[in-house]
Amino acid sequence: MTKTLATPIVVPETIRRKAGLRRGEEVEFRVSGRAIMILPRANRSVSADDTLTPEEAKVVRRGEAQLKRGYSKSWRDVKHALER
């Protein structure tokens, strides 16, 4: 598979509606001769690398609970803690 850079494009709302696309939805391009087809990007399957370990899930749940309580840190503090 060739890796490409993403570039935003504007699809008129009427066309998006007719095609069943939502604003911000990723699309893929297919070329046939001089015709370009724009298709909804297929849902990516989840690989084993995309899942959290039990330890990682625990950290995420703890972070979510802290956010719900209104506790947060600045990015500078987080970055500093990661560098230690």
FENNOR-V959161 format. One record per pair of residues at least 24 apart in sequence whose C-alpha atoms are under 7 Angstrom apart, sorted by sequence separation. I is the first residue (numbers start at 1). GAP is how many residues later the second one is. If there is no record, write none. Layout:
i=[I:I]
gap=[GAP:GAP]
This chain:
none
